[in-house]
Amino acid sequence: MVRIAILGATGYTALELLKLLIRHPEAEIVALTSRENTQPVDLVHPSLTGEISLRLENSTPQEILERGVDCVFSCLPHTATAAVAPAFLDGGAKVIDFGADYRLDSAEVFQKWYGVEHPDAERLPRVPYGLPELFRAEILKSNIVANPGCYPTSAILPLAPILRAGYIEPTDIIIDSKSGVSGAGRKPSLKNLYPECNEAISAYGIGTHRHTPEIELIISKFAGQDAKILFTPHLTPMDRGILTTAYSRIKKPGLTQDDVLNLLRKQYENEPFVRIVEAPPTTKDVIHTNRCHITARVLGDRLVTISVIDNLIKGASGAAVQNFNLLFGYPEETALK
């Protein structure tokens, strides 16, 4: 059994992670932390009543390591994981970070977008990006993984193989994403109140959303040159799910829809959580699953790709359990199907 600690265990992604790990045959949860709450966890997450009896605690890395913890899932705010990750790694635990602390490979870029110095800058270039379908080999060799953002997962999975094949222009990609309200987290705010978001859809973070450099960094690796995107996310009146539509300019003469779909099928034919579909997918096709459904259309000189995921599972906790399974040598689908 792998002994597990979850840092910042009060949010939506932590709840989904707990649900997945409770049914994982090789996972033993031994510590749950919160900086502001010391209640039993089933009072914070009533759906866990009768499933887990741990109490939330505000413990130091050393206190957690003394319990023989093998793996730490961190659901802490940005920069908080990087402040404690070195202690856990030095203590022999593996770390899976849900935040953005290790997703970028440049401390300068991190500071530009997040407005603070990176607490563990030297480690940045060595941390693999935790999208197993594309970075499995790197993840298998590491003891720390940067779990992807939810929007980036939905954008990168369809675009990466298409860019690597040279089908589209890397510097002319428009990404339009729509997310359920759970993507904004559990902390109360005006825009998340029911009267504000019900029966309404709104764009936000236009040109400033922090997932922009993450998407550009990863797809640039597949394009073989610097990629440039225009990314606009939208808040939609549903609990969960993301639908991402990307518009790219075609570079390969004579490209057909079948060319693109066959490329995607070949790329993901052995991936249990990615499915290439003919009809445009909906978020209802994938909610409460770790799957990503993708389709594509060629329209004149533009390629349109459409993908859907559950932002809390494939976009967060499911991907984290995938990474956990890789790090500890379990079948990748364990607890996820």
C-alpha positions as CSV (number, residue, x, y, z in Angstrom):
1,M,0.0,0.0,0.0
2,V,1.2,3.5,-0.8
3,R,0.7,6.0,2.1
4,I,-0.8,9.2,0.8
5,A,-1.1,12.8,2.1
6,I,-3.4,15.4,0.4
7,L,-2.5,19.0,1.0
8,G,-5.3,21.5,0.7
9,A,-8.1,18.9,0.9
10,T,-11.1,21.2,1.1
11,G,-11.7,22.0,-2.6
12,Y,-13.6,20.4,-5.4
13,T,-10.6,18.7,-7.0
14,A,-9.5,17.4,-3.6
15,L,-13.0,15.9,-3.2
16,E,-12.8,14.1,-6.6
17,L,-9.3,12.9,-5.7
18,L,-10.5,11.5,-2.4
19,K,-13.3,9.6,-4.2
20,L,-10.9,8.1,-6.6
21,L,-8.2,7.2,-4.0
22,I,-10.8,5.6,-1.7
23,R,-11.5,3.0,-4.3
24,H,-7.9,2.5,-5.3
25,P,-6.8,-0.9,-4.1
26,E,-3.2,0.2,-3.4
27,A,-3.8,3.7,-1.8
28,E,-4.0,4.4,1.9
29,I,-4.8,8.0,2.8
30,V,-3.1,8.9,6.1
31,A,-3.1,12.8,6.2
32,L,-5.3,15.6,4.9
33,T,-4.3,19.2,5.4
34,S,-6.0,22.6,5.5
35,R,-4.5,25.9,6.6
36,E,-7.9,27.1,7.9
37,N,-10.0,24.1,8.8
38,T,-9.5,21.3,11.4
39,Q,-12.9,19.6,11.1
40,P,-13.4,16.0,10.2
41,V,-13.2,15.8,6.4
42,D,-16.7,14.4,6.0
43,L,-18.1,17.6,7.5
44,V,-16.4,19.6,4.8
45,H,-17.3,17.0,2.1
46,P,-20.6,15.4,3.3
47,S,-20.6,13.0,0.4
48,L,-17.7,11.2,2.0
49,T,-19.7,10.3,5.2
50,G,-18.9,6.7,6.1
51,E,-16.1,6.6,3.6
52,I,-13.2,8.2,5.4
53,S,-12.8,9.3,9.1
54,L,-9.7,11.5,8.9
55,R,-9.6,15.0,10.3
56,L,-8.2,18.0,8.5
57,E,-5.0,19.3,10.1
58,N,-2.4,22.1,9.6
59,S,0.8,20.0,9.8
60,T,4.4,20.6,8.6
61,P,6.1,18.5,6.0
62,Q,8.2,16.9,8.7
63,E,5.1,15.9,10.7
64,I,3.6,14.4,7.6
65,L,6.7,12.6,6.6
66,E,7.0,11.0,10.1
67,R,3.9,9.0,9.2
68,G,5.7,7.2,6.4
69,V,4.1,9.1,3.6
70,D,5.1,7.9,0.1
71,C,3.2,10.3,-2.1
72,V,1.9,13.8,-1.6
73,F,-0.9,15.2,-3.8
74,S,-0.8,19.0,-3.5
75,C,-4.0,21.0,-4.1
76,L,-2.5,24.1,-2.6
77,P,-2.7,27.6,-4.2
78,H,0.0,28.7,-6.6
79,T,3.6,29.0,-5.1
80,A,2.5,27.2,-1.9
81,T,3.5,23.7,-3.3
82,A,6.9,24.9,-4.5
83,A,7.6,26.2,-0.9
84,V,7.2,22.7,0.6
85,A,7.9,20.3,-2.3
86,P,11.7,20.2,-1.6
87,A,11.1,19.0,1.9
88,F,8.9,16.2,0.8
89,L,11.2,15.2,-2.0
90,D,14.2,15.2,0.3
91,G,12.2,13.1,2.7
92,G,11.7,10.4,0.1
93,A,8.1,11.2,-0.9
94,K,6.9,11.7,-4.5
95,V,4.9,14.8,-5.3
96,I,2.0,15.4,-7.7
97,D,1.2,19.2,-7.9
98,F,-2.2,20.2,-9.0
99,G,-1.2,23.9,-9.3
100,A,0.9,25.8,-11.7
101,D,4.1,25.9,-9.8
102,Y,6.0,23.4,-12.0
103,R,4.1,23.6,-15.3
104,L,6.4,26.3,-16.8
105,D,10.1,25.7,-17.4
106,S,11.2,29.4,-16.9
107,A,11.2,31.3,-13.6
108,E,11.1,34.5,-15.6
109,V,7.9,33.5,-17.4
110,F,6.4,32.3,-14.2
111,Q,7.1,35.6,-12.5
112,K,5.6,37.5,-15.5
113,W,2.3,35.7,-15.3
114,Y,2.0,35.0,-11.6
115,G,3.6,38.2,-10.3
116,V,5.8,36.5,-7.7
117,E,9.3,34.9,-7.6
118,H,9.3,31.1,-7.9
119,P,10.3,29.4,-4.6
120,D,12.0,26.5,-6.3
121,A,13.2,27.9,-9.6
122,E,16.2,25.6,-10.1
123,R,13.9,22.5,-10.3
124,L,11.6,23.9,-13.0
125,P,13.3,22.6,-16.2
126,R,13.5,19.1,-14.7
127,V,9.8,18.5,-13.8
128,P,7.8,16.6,-16.4
129,Y,4.4,17.8,-17.6
130,G,1.8,15.4,-16.3
131,L,-0.1,14.6,-19.4
132,P,0.6,10.8,-19.6
133,E,-0.7,10.5,-23.2
134,L,2.1,12.7,-24.4
135,F,4.8,12.6,-21.7
136,R,4.6,9.1,-20.2
137,A,8.3,8.3,-20.6
138,E,9.4,11.5,-18.7
139,I,6.8,10.9,-15.9
140,L,8.0,7.3,-15.3
141,K,11.6,8.6,-14.6
142,S,10.5,11.4,-12.1
143,N,9.6,11.8,-8.5
144,I,7.6,15.0,-9.0
145,V,5.0,15.7,-11.6
146,A,3.3,18.9,-12.7
147,N,-0.4,18.0,-13.2
148,P,-1.7,19.9,-16.2
149,G,-4.3,22.7,-16.1
150,C,-7.9,21.8,-17.1
151,Y,-8.1,24.1,-20.1
152,P,-4.6,23.1,-21.3
153,T,-5.5,19.4,-21.2
154,S,-8.5,20.0,-23.5
155,A,-6.5,22.1,-25.9
156,I,-3.2,20.2,-26.0
157,L,-4.5,16.7,-26.6
158,P,-6.0,17.5,-30.0
159,L,-3.4,20.1,-31.1
160,A,-0.1,18.4,-30.2
161,P,-0.1,15.6,-32.8
162,I,-1.6,17.8,-35.5
163,L,1.2,20.4,-34.9
164,R,3.9,17.6,-34.9
165,A,2.6,16.4,-38.2
166,G,3.0,19.9,-39.7
167,Y,-0.7,20.2,-40.6
168,I,-1.3,23.6,-39.2
169,E,0.4,27.0,-38.7
170,P,1.7,27.2,-35.1
171,T,1.5,31.0,-34.8
172,D,-2.2,31.3,-35.8
173,I,-4.3,29.3,-33.4
174,I,-7.5,30.6,-31.7
175,I,-8.7,28.6,-28.7
176,D,-12.2,29.2,-27.4
177,S,-13.0,27.2,-24.1
178,K,-16.2,27.0,-22.1
179,S,-16.1,25.6,-18.5
180,G,-18.5,24.7,-15.8
181,V,-18.5,26.9,-12.6
182,S,-16.6,24.3,-10.6
183,G,-13.5,25.3,-12.6
184,A,-13.5,28.6,-10.6
185,G,-13.0,26.6,-7.4
186,R,-14.9,26.4,-4.1
187,K,-13.9,29.7,-2.6
188,P,-16.9,32.1,-2.7
189,S,-16.8,35.0,-5.1
190,L,-19.4,37.3,-6.6
191,K,-19.2,35.8,-10.1
192,N,-19.8,32.3,-8.8
193,L,-23.0,33.2,-7.0
194,Y,-26.1,31.4,-8.4
195,P,-27.9,34.6,-9.4
196,E,-24.8,35.8,-11.2
197,C,-23.8,32.7,-13.2
198,N,-27.2,31.0,-13.7
199,E,-28.7,31.5,-17.2
200,A,-25.6,33.4,-18.2
201,I,-22.4,32.8,-20.1
202,S,-19.4,35.2,-19.8
203,A,-15.9,35.5,-21.1
204,Y,-13.1,36.3,-18.7
205,G,-9.3,36.5,-18.6
206,I,-9.3,37.8,-22.2
207,G,-5.6,37.9,-23.2
208,T,-4.5,37.5,-19.6
209,H,-5.5,34.0,-18.6
210,R,-2.6,32.2,-16.9
211,H,-3.1,29.0,-18.9
212,T,-2.0,30.8,-22.0
213,P,1.8,30.4,-21.5
214,E,1.2,26.8,-20.4
215,I,-0.6,25.9,-23.6
216,E,2.0,27.8,-25.7
217,L,4.9,26.1,-24.0
218,I,3.7,22.5,-24.5
219,I,2.4,22.8,-28.1
220,S,5.6,24.6,-29.0
221,K,7.5,21.4,-28.1
222,F,5.4,19.5,-30.7
223,A,5.5,22.2,-33.3
224,G,9.3,22.5,-33.2
225,Q,9.0,26.3,-33.0
226,D,7.4,28.9,-30.8
227,A,3.6,28.7,-31.0
228,K,1.3,31.6,-30.5
229,I,-2.3,31.3,-29.4
230,L,-5.3,33.6,-28.7
231,F,-7.1,32.0,-25.8
232,T,-10.4,33.1,-24.4
233,P,-12.1,31.1,-21.6
234,H,-15.8,31.4,-20.8
235,L,-17.8,30.6,-17.7
236,T,-21.0,28.6,-18.4
237,P,-24.0,27.8,-16.2
238,M,-23.2,24.1,-15.5
239,D,-21.5,22.4,-12.7
240,R,-18.6,20.7,-14.5
241,G,-17.1,20.0,-17.9
242,I,-15.1,21.8,-20.5
243,L,-15.7,22.2,-24.3
244,T,-12.7,23.6,-26.2
245,T,-12.9,24.6,-29.9
246,A,-9.7,25.5,-31.6
247,Y,-9.4,27.3,-34.9
248,S,-6.1,26.8,-36.8
249,R,-4.8,27.9,-40.2
250,I,-4.0,24.8,-42.4
251,K,-0.4,24.6,-43.6
252,K,-0.5,21.3,-45.5
253,P,-2.0,21.6,-49.0
254,G,-5.0,19.3,-49.6
255,L,-5.6,18.4,-46.0
256,T,-8.8,16.5,-45.4
257,Q,-11.0,15.8,-42.4
258,D,-10.1,12.1,-42.7
259,D,-6.4,12.9,-42.7
260,V,-6.8,14.7,-39.3
261,L,-9.1,12.1,-37.7
262,N,-6.9,9.2,-38.9
263,L,-3.8,11.0,-37.5
264,L,-5.5,11.4,-34.1
265,R,-6.8,7.8,-34.1
266,K,-3.3,6.5,-34.7
267,Q,-1.8,8.8,-32.0
268,Y,-4.3,7.7,-29.4
269,E,-5.2,4.2,-30.5
270,N,-3.6,2.7,-27.4
271,E,-4.7,5.4,-24.9
272,P,-7.6,4.2,-22.7
273,F,-8.8,7.7,-21.9
274,V,-8.8,9.5,-25.3
275,R,-11.4,8.7,-27.9
276,I,-11.7,10.1,-31.4
277,V,-15.3,10.5,-32.4
278,E,-17.2,11.5,-35.6
279,A,-20.0,13.6,-34.2
280,P,-19.2,16.8,-32.3
281,P,-18.9,15.7,-28.6
282,T,-20.7,17.2,-25.7
283,T,-19.6,17.6,-22.1
284,K,-22.3,15.2,-21.0
285,D,-20.4,12.4,-22.9
286,V,-17.5,12.6,-20.5
287,I,-18.6,14.1,-17.1
288,H,-17.6,11.9,-14.1
289,T,-15.1,10.1,-16.3
290,N,-11.3,10.5,-17.1
291,R,-12.0,10.6,-20.8
292,C,-11.3,13.2,-23.5
293,H,-13.4,13.0,-26.7
294,I,-12.1,14.7,-29.8
295,T,-13.3,15.4,-33.3
296,A,-12.1,17.7,-36.2
297,R,-13.4,19.5,-39.3
298,V,-11.7,21.0,-42.3
299,L,-13.5,24.2,-43.3
300,G,-11.8,26.0,-46.2
301,D,-8.3,27.0,-45.0
302,R,-9.1,26.4,-41.3
303,L,-9.0,23.3,-39.2
304,V,-11.5,23.2,-36.4
305,T,-10.9,20.8,-33.5
306,I,-13.4,20.2,-30.7
307,S,-12.6,18.4,-27.5
308,V,-14.5,17.8,-24.2
309,I,-13.3,16.7,-20.7
310,D,-14.6,16.7,-17.2
311,N,-12.6,19.6,-15.7
312,L,-12.5,18.0,-12.2
313,I,-11.4,14.6,-13.4
314,K,-9.4,14.4,-16.7
315,G,-8.7,18.1,-16.1
316,A,-7.4,17.6,-12.5
317,S,-7.9,14.6,-10.2
318,G,-8.2,11.8,-12.7
319,A,-5.0,12.9,-14.4
320,A,-3.3,13.0,-11.0
321,V,-4.3,9.4,-10.3
322,Q,-3.1,8.5,-13.8
323,N,0.3,10.0,-12.8
324,F,0.2,8.3,-9.4
325,N,-0.3,4.9,-11.1
326,L,2.7,5.6,-13.4
327,L,4.9,6.7,-10.5
328,F,4.2,3.6,-8.5
329,G,4.0,1.0,-11.2
330,Y,0.2,0.3,-11.2
331,P,-1.9,-0.2,-14.3
332,E,-2.8,3.2,-15.6
333,E,-6.5,2.6,-15.5
334,T,-6.6,1.6,-11.8
335,A,-9.4,3.4,-9.9
336,L,-10.3,5.3,-13.1
337,K,-12.6,2.8,-14.9
